[in-house]
Amino acid sequence: MDVKKENDLLEETLSLAETDYAQAYRFLLAAYEKEPGDFGPQTLYFLACLAGGAGMQDAALGWLRTAIEKNGWWYRPEVLVDDDLAQLEGNSEFIALKARSDARYREAVSAAKSVFSWNGKTADYLFLAVHGNTQNAQTARADWAPILAGDNHWQLETIQSAEPDGYGTFRWSYDDTSFLPVANALDAMQGEGYEKIACGGFSAGCDMLLRAITFTPARCDLLILQSPWIPVLQEHKAAILQALRQKDIALRIFCGADDEDCLPLAQELSAAANQAGLDAALTVQENCRHQFPEMSYALNALLLSERPA
């Protein structure tokens, strides 16, 4: 299973878990048992939490044992401090597994650095993709590449956070420094002669893009926010709107109709941008939660419209 399909499966699992942990556990377990080698750390963490939340403590511990001891994976320390795993807190094996995971996390943090895929100009138009939390550059490329497929006018590049989230995944913090790799990536490409630079972010990646264009000289021509989790909006709305206007950035927002956390933020930003007379539009994606659509024809048409035929 590719990264995108796993993420979509986990989003469906979350939907089931809202009403029935045991059903959600059975659903994810059935998918896992078909091709266990195709699933990563996040799936095993979900299985552990669902099992714990459904009162199956032995099963929960077993999934963590498989992930940490057998597979050599690790998790950000705070995610193992979870209400669904609370019954394991006094268990000696759980304590040992968490200690092993925490040590691997510290080692990963000490070695981590941001990764920018760009090595030079290879097309007339540039698209910079920014991943969300519990994702990586591979996820961002998998999300956006199908939209750009077959169009050799666009060069797709990615920027990966320097902050590990779990084994193989990364995260962005909502602070004064985490977004700087995004800003630096944009700055590095400004003088390369691109006819147009577009940026696309998913979830927390959207917040990093807004911070980059608001708090630094970084700029682009088109900003696409998919499923935007953008806490920066709450304290810096006026500054965001001012940056969009001064840098003449077109804003396109996409969000799932069933994305309860992000849709209000998407609507708030869209309304503020429209009220300010900016070039902005919101597309609400039906039957979609907090996920990147399988194939967004609206996004495809948008990018095609950005260049001459």
N, C-alpha and C positions, 0 to 999 in steps of 0.2 A: 504493500500500500504506500502511495506517495504521501508526502507531508501534508499536502492540501486535503486529501481524502481523510486522513487521520484527524485533522483539525475539524473538518465538517462532522465527522462521526462523533467526536467529543462534544461538539455543540449540540447535536441531537440528543446525546446522553444527558447533558445538562437540562435540556427541556423536559425530559422524562423525570429527572431527579427532583424537579420542582414539586412534583406531586407524589412520587413513589420511588424511594431509593432502591428498594428491592427489585422493582421492575427495571430501573435504569441499570442496575448491576447485571441482571440477567441479559439485557440487551447488549451491553458492552462485552460481557464475557463471551457470548455467542459469537460475536464478530472476532474477538481475540483468538478464540480457539480454532477458528478456520485457518488463520495464518499468523501464528504468534510471532514469527520472526519479522513481520512487517510493522510491528508496533514499537513505539519508543517509550521513553521514561514517563511522559505525560499520561499515557494510557494506563500504565501500571499504577501511577499515583491516583488516577481516577478510580481504578478498581479497588485500591486500598481504602480510599475515603468512602466509597459507596458501601463497601463491605462493612467498614467500621460504623457508618451511619445506620446500617441496617441490622446492627447487633451481631455481626459475624466477625468477632475479634480475631479468631485464629486465621481466617481467610485474609483479613486486612494485614496481619503480620506476615503472612505468607507472600503476599504481593510485594511488600517492602523487602522481604528477604530475597526474592527473585531479582528485584531491581537493583538493590545495593550490593548484596553479597554475590549473587550469581552473575549478573550482567556488568557489575562494576560501575553502575551509574550513581549519580548523586543529585541532591536537591538543595535549593536555597534554604538555609536553616529554618527560617520562619514558616515555610510552607508545611513543615512536619509538625508544627505546633498548631493543630487544627482541631476544631470541636469534634469532627468525625473520627479523629484518632485519639481523643482524650482518654478513652479506656485503656490505651496502651502505655500511657505515660509512666506508670510504675513498673512496666514489664522490663526485665533485665535485658532480654534480647533486643527489644525496641530501643532501649537506651544505647546499647552497643552499636546497633545499626545506624542510629542517628549520629552518634559520635563519629563513625566512619564516614558518613555522608558529609557531615560538617567539615571534617578535615580535608576532604577532596574539594569542597567548595572553596575553602580558604586558599588552597593551592591554585585552583583555577583563577581566582580573583587576582592573585599575585602575578600571574602570567598573562592576563587578558589585555588586549589592546583592540582598538577599533580597526575594522578591515574595510577598505574602500576598494572596490573592484576596478575602478577606472585606470586605464593605462595609456590613454590617448584618444584623440578624436577619430572615429571611424564612420561617422554618418553626419548628416546635416542637422538632425534634431536629436536632442538628448533627453532621456527619461531617467530620473533618479528615483528608485524605489526604496522606501524605508519600512522595515518590518515592525511588527508590534511586539508586545511582551510575550514571553514563552515561545518566541520564534527566532529566526535567524535570517541571514542574507539569502539562503537557499529558499526559504519560505517566500520571501518577498519576490524573488525571481519567478518562482512557480506561480505566484498569484498574477503577476503582471505580464509575463511573457506571452500567454495565450492571446491577450488583447493586442499585442504588438506583432504577433506571428505573421510572417509573410510580408511585412512592411519594412523594407531595408532602409527607409529614410530615418528610422528611429534607432538610436543606440541605447540599450537598456543597461544601466549600471546600478549597483547597490552599495549601501553603507551599513555596516553592522556595528552595533553597540559594543563598547568595551566592558560592559557590566554583565557578567554571567548571571543567568537565571536558574538554569538547571543544566544537566549534562547535555551539551550540544545546543543549548538555547541561550538567548540573551534577553535583556530587558533595558528599559529606559527609566530613569528616575525623573521626577518632576521637580527639578532643582535648577540651580544656576550654571551647571556644568555638563550635565548628561547630554544635552542637545548639541554641544560644540562640535562633535564629529560631523554632524549633519551640516552645520554652518560651514565648517572647513571644507567639506566635500564640494559644496556649492561654490565657495570662493575659488577653489582650485580650478574650476571649469569655466569661470566667467570670461576669461580672455582667450578662449580656444576657438572662437569663431563660429559657434553654433548659431544657427538661424533662430532657434527657439529652445528654451529649456523648460521642461515640465517636471513636476515632482508629484509623486504619489505616495501616500502613507496609509497604513492600516492601523486602526486603534491608537495605541500610544505613539506610534510613529507619526500620526497626525499632529499630536501635541508638540513633538520635537520639531516638525517643520514649521509650525506657527511660531515657536520660540526662536527658531533660526532667522526667520525673515523679520521678526519683530525686534529682537534684541541685538542683532548684528547687521553688518552691511550686506549679508547674503540676500540674493534675490533670485527670482525665476519669472517666467512668463505666465505659467499656468500651475495652479496648485489644486490637486485632486485629493480629497479627504474621503477615505472609505471607512465606514464604521468608526467615526472619530470619537475617541476618548480624549477630551481636551480640557482638563482642569485649568489650564492656563487661561481659559476664557473667563473664569470667574473673577479674577483680579486684574486682568489686563485687556479687557475687551476693547477699550478705546485705543490703546496702543496697537493692537492687532489691526483694527480698522484703518488707523492712520498709516501703518506700514503697507497694507494692501493698496491703499490709495496712492501713496507717494511712489511706490515701486511699480504701480500699474500692473498688478497681478490679478489675473482672472481666477475666480474661486469656484470650484465645482465640488459639491458635497453629495455623497451617496451614503445611505444608511438603511438598514433593514427595518421594515415596518414592525417587526417583533423584537427589535433590539431595545429593550426597556431602559437600559442605562445610557446608551449613546444617542438615541433618537432625540431626546429633549435638548441635548447639547447641540446636535446638528441643526435642529430647528431654531435654537436661540442664535447661533452664529449666522445662519442664513437670514433670519429676520433682521438682525442688526446690520448685516452687510447690505441688504436690500434697502433698508431705511436710510442708510448712508449714501445710497446711490451708486454702490459699487457693482462691478460686473460679477454677479454671484448667482448661483442656482442650486437648489436642493432637489435631488431625486430620491424618493422613498421606494425601496425595493420590497415588493410584496413577497410574503412567505419566506422571509429571510430574517435570521437572528443576527448575532454578532459574528459575522463571517464574511469572507470574500465570496461573492457569487460565483457559481461554476463557470459561467461565461457572461460577462456583462456587455451586451450589445450596445447599451447606451454609452459605456466607457469607450468601446471600440469606435463608435461613430464620433465621439467627442475628439479622440486623438486623430482620427482621419481628417476631421475638419480643421485641425490645427496646421495643416500643410497643404500646398497646392496639389491637385490630382496629378 
